[in-house]
């Protein structure tokens, strides 16, 4: 696993934790959805780079 893969996955997990926190704090739904999409993108990009299917 290269450095960028690790960073993408860690950022994705950090953002996923933010989604969980924002849901518990009852933040606006738009913020939660946007953060969730960003988290999902980071996680998928990291996994696809590990698999060698995208940019790796």
C-alpha atoms as one frame of an Amber mdcrd trajectory, in Angstrom:
protein
   0.000   0.000   0.000   1.496   3.300  -1.048   1.323   6.579   0.832  -1.496
   8.061  -1.255  -3.649   4.963  -0.792  -3.167   5.169   2.952  -3.956   8.875
   3.034  -7.120   8.440   0.947  -8.413   5.660   3.167  -7.570   7.488   6.388
  -9.240  10.698   5.181 -12.285   8.666   4.139 -12.504   7.067   7.573 -12.021
  10.447   9.267 -14.857  11.918   7.210 -17.046   8.892   7.959 -16.502   9.580
  11.652 -17.539  13.160  10.981 -20.761  11.931   9.379 -21.522   9.863  12.460
 -20.779  12.817  14.726 -22.912  15.201  12.661 -25.843  12.766  12.730 -25.632
  12.560  16.530 -25.485  16.389  16.740 -28.505  16.673  14.399 -26.698  18.901
  11.884 -28.443  19.895   8.615 -29.038  17.001   6.237 -27.221  18.725   3.339
 -23.982  18.877   5.319 -24.286  15.219   6.306 -24.928  14.127   2.708 -22.028
  16.184   1.348 -19.649  14.828   3.968 -20.870  11.286   3.302 -20.268  11.630
  -0.437 -16.747  12.954   0.171 -16.036  10.114   2.576 -17.313   7.504   0.143
 -15.257   8.973  -2.710 -12.052   8.901  -0.665 -12.597   5.319   0.469 -13.472
   4.050  -3.014 -10.529   5.886  -4.592  -8.144   4.401  -2.017  -9.429   0.867
  -2.543  -9.387   1.170  -6.341  -5.792   2.394  -6.201  -4.859  -0.601  -4.032
  -6.475  -2.924  -6.579  -4.620  -1.176  -9.392  -7.816  -0.301 -11.222  -7.456
   3.467 -11.058  -4.334   5.565 -11.301  -2.071   3.005  -9.744
